Every structure is written in structure tokens, then in C-alpha cells.
Amino acid sequence: MVKSPYRGLRRAAAVLLLTAAVAVPAGSTTAGTEGSTSLRVLQLNLCNSGRAGCYTGRSATRAVEVLRAEEPDVVTLNEICQDDVAPLKRALADVRDGGTVVSAFQAAGDRPSGGPTRCRNGQPYGIGLLVVTPRGGHVVHAGIHPTQDLADPEERAWLCVSVTGLHACTTHLAAFDTTAALGQCRHLFDTIMPTVRSTEPGRPLVLGGDFNLRQGGSPDVRSCLPPDHPRADDGAVQQVTATTDLTVQSSRSIDMGGSTDHPGILVTLTSAL
């Protein structure tokens, strides 16, 4: 366990450092390699708590199918149970021969109990990340946003993983109070992302999540995003954005077969190093 440089951002911030030598994936074009790079980021909201009306019990299975078909480099996961992470990690590792897939999970807080929000099956509920890394270790940074919707017992969280050549982050912002969601979004871009990136300033940062804010909405999601950061969305509330050393090459929706109330969004980012 490594002492976090982000303890001032939230109470009980979790930081984990793992070191393991890994090989560069065959044929991979992961951020941090020489020349032009391509990074495929998949954002999924699986509505898998078992407590919401959008729950079907099929979204994790469908997500495994999508990971096997699309072979992304980064997967940002919202509305999952902690035990959903392991099978998704295995599915991605199965199709990414020669690389290592690292994973992380951060539970949303539960204000009444002071513990984590829980899925219907009792597991912690929150957000997750899967990142393919070519070599070296990874560091996890996680926390609870300081601004919350006080009418909602769920305290919204953020999560980042730093690997060789890349920082990857996800979040799921407040659903019922757009003022709270906007405050959380600004905290991401004004505090969390700069602090995480300061640990390795040369690495680009990508962020995917369900912001519960949209372009053209009131408030407009663009009011909390740096105007020069590349961005793609699903036509609604899911966003994928990055620092200015990357550009959006393409984006498309992924059909989740009615297993959740959100499509997936797959965004390809590129950079010439």
C-alpha cells in the first residue's frame, strides 16, 4: 500500500500500487509506444445493481460478448457490482494475448450507513475500469466526489488507473440533481484529472462515464469540460473525453441488446508521438 498524494481530495482515498513485468501485446498500438498510436475506449453502463427498473440480469453477459468482439484497450464501467469485474477482465484478457489487463473497482458511498452502496445481492455497487497495459505496474486512485445530491443516499464516486503511457478514469455523476452533477464534473476537470496527471505529466488521460449531463441540455455538459479537450458522446449522457494530446478519430454506439438502458459507446483516439 502506497500513501496517496490525493488524500486531501476526499476522506479515505484508496491508492494501490502493483508491480508486475508484462510483455508488449503482439500487434498492439497502445498509448506510450513509439510512432502513431491508437487507443480504443469502451464506455458501458450496465445497470446491474438489481435494484433499478432497468435491471435485466443480462447486461454482464452481453458485456462479455462486446469485449470479445471489440477488443478495446480501456473499458470504463458504470452501475456494476464488485464481482462483475473479474469475468469481464477474463473476457478481455482472453482476446488480448501477450498483454496484461489490470482492473479496479470503486464503490459508491451510502450516506445513511456510512459504508458502500450495495447491489441487491449484497455486493458493493459502483464503477470499474479495465486497462490493457504493455508493461510495468499500475496505480489506482479513487474517491468520492465532495459535491453530492443530498436527496440521494448514493454518494457518487470517481476512479482512475495509471499504467505505462496512460491514465484512464471513469465516473458516474449525480442522476437527479443536475447542479450536483455539474459540480462533480467540474471537480473532475479542475482537481482530480490535473492531480492524477501530475504524477506522470507526459502521459495522456482518457475519461469515460455516465455524466447524467448532455450536450444541449440545461446545464450543458460542455459548460464543465475544457473546450479544447476532444470528446465523443452517445447522443445522450455518456461521455468519453481525453486530454489534448489525443484526438477523436471515430466513435460509434454498441447495441447492448436491451440488456441495459444505455448503449455502449466505443471511441477510437489517436496520437502521433
N, C-alpha and C positions, 0 to 999 in steps of 0.2 A: 504494500500500500504506500502510495506517494502522497505527501501533503499537497493539497490543491492550491494553486495560485488564485482560485476563484471563490474562496470561502466567503469573501465579502459580498458576493453576488447573491447568496442565499444561505439559509440555515442548513447545516449538514450536507454540504455539497459532496458528491461522490466522485472520487478520482481513482482510477485503477491503471496501473502500468504493467503490461505484459511484454516480455521479450522472447521472441522466438525467431530463429532464422528460417526464412522461406525463400523459395525459388521464384524467379520471374515467370508468370504464366506464359505458356507457349502461345505465341500469336497475339498476346495481349497488347493493347495500346492504352495503358493506364497512365494517369497523370503522374509526372515525375520521371518518365522515360525520355530519352533524347528524341528530338525531332517533333513533328506534328503528333499531337495526342488526341484521342477521342475518349470521352467518358460518358457512359450510359447510366442515367439516373432514373430509377423507377419509384414513383410515389404511389402508395397503396393505403387506403383507409378501409380496414376490414370489418368494422362494426361487429367485433367478435366478443363483446363483453357478455352477451347472453341476456342483457338487461334492457337493451334498446329495441324499439319496434322494428329496426332494420336488420336485426339478427336473423340469420337463416341456418347457421351451423355448417355452412358450406364454403365460407369465404377463405378459410385457411387452406382447404384442399384446392380450391381454384387458384389461390396464390402460388402454390407449389407448381401447378401446371404452367402458370405465367412465367415463373422464374426459369423453369426448364426450357421454355420456348424462346424467351427473350435474352437470357444470359446477361443481365445487367452487371455493371461494376459497383453500383451503390443502390441499396434498397432502403427507402425511408418508410416506416410503418407506423400507422396510427390506429387507435382503438383495437389493441391486441391484448391478449393475456400473456403472462410471462412465459408459459410453456409453449406458446405458439412459435417462439423464436427458434428453438432447436430444430424442428423439422424443416423450417424454411431455410435455415443455414445449411442443413444437409443437402437440400434440393439444389441450392446454388453451388455448393462445393462439388456436387456430382457432375455439373456441366462446366466447371471451371478448373479443368485438370491442370496441375502444375502450379497453381496459386494457393493462397490461404484465404479463407473467408473468416473475418472476425465479426463478432456480434456484440450488441449491447442492448440493454433494456432499462427503461426508467419508468417507474410507477408514477401515476398521477397521485397527488395528495388527496386525502379525505379530511375535510375540515372538522366534522363532528368528532371523529375518533382520534385525530392526530396521527393516524397511520396512513397506509396506502389505500387508494380506491381499489375495490375488488370486483372481479368478474363474478358472475352467478355461481361458477364452480369453486369460488374461494381464492383463486389465484390473484396476485396483484395485476392490476389493469393499467395500461399506459401506452408508451411509444417505444419503438425499437429501431435499430439500424443493423444492416448487413453491409460490409465493405470488403471488396476483394483487394488484398494488398500483395504487392510483388515481393516484398522482402521487409525484414526488420520487425519491430514490435508495434504496439498501438497504445494510445492513451485515451481513456474515456473521461469526458467532462459532462456533468449532468446537474440538473437542479429544478427548482420550482420558480415560476415567474413571480416577481414581487407584487405585480398588479393582478387581481383576481376579480371575478364576478362573485360578489359576496352573497348573492341569492342562490348560487350553485355550490353544492357541497364539494364538487370535484375541483381540485386545485391543479391548474394546467402546468405542464412540465416542458422542459427542453432537454435535448440530448445531443452531444457531439462526440465523434470519434476521430482522432488524428492518427493517420497511418503515413507510410512513406509517400511523400509527394502530395498529400491531400488531407484537408479537413472536411468532414462530412457531418451535417447536422440535420435534425428534424424537430418538429414541434407540432402540437395540436392546440390551437388557440381557443379562447372562450367562445361558446356556441350561442349564448343567449343575450349577451351584453356586448354590442359592437364597440363601445367605449373601452371596455376592458380588453377586448381583442386587439384594438388599436394600440393600447398601452403596452401590451405584451409584444406586439410586433415591433414597436419602437425600441423596446428593451433588447430584443434580439439584435437589431442592427446597430444600435448605439452603444451597447455594452457587451453582450455575450460574444457576438462574432468578432469584434476587434480584440477582445481579451483572449479568446481561443486562438485566433490567428497570430497574435503577438508571440506565442510560444515558438512558432516556426513561420516567420513572416513571408518566406519565399513560397509557401505552399498556397495554392488556390483553395477556396472554400465553397462548397455547394450546400444548399439547404432545400429540403423538400418537406412539405407538410400541408395539413388542412388548416388554413388560416381563418376559416369562417368569415372571410372578407373577400370581396371580389372586385374586379375592375368594373368601374361604372356604378358601384354600389355607394351607399351612404353610411359610413365613410368609404371612400375608395381605397382599395388596398395599396394603390400607388402612393398614397399620402404618407405611408410609413416605410417605403422602400427607397433606397438610394436611386436616383433617376438614371445613373449610368450602369447599374447592375443588370446583366442580362436576366430575362425572366420568361417563363412559359407557364400557362395555366391550363386547366381542363375545361375552360369556359364557365367555370363556377368558382369554388372556394379553394381548390387545391392548387398549390403554387410550387414551382421549382425555380430557384434563383441561384446566382453564383456571384463571386467577386469578379472584378473587371478583367482579370487575366484569362477568363474563359468567355466564349460566345455560344449562343444557342444556334446549333446547326439545324436541328429539326425537333419536332415534338408530335406525339400522336396519342390518342386515347386508346386504352386497352379495355376490351369488353370483359367484364367480370361475371358475365352470365347470370345476372340477377342475384348473385350470392351476397352482395352488399349494396348499399345505396349510393356508392360512388364508383365511377370508372377508375381504372388505373391511368396514370399518365407517365409515358416514357419519353424522356428528354435526352437528346444527344448534344453534349457540349464539346467544343473543340478549343484547342490552344496550340499555337506554334511556338515552341520553346527554343 
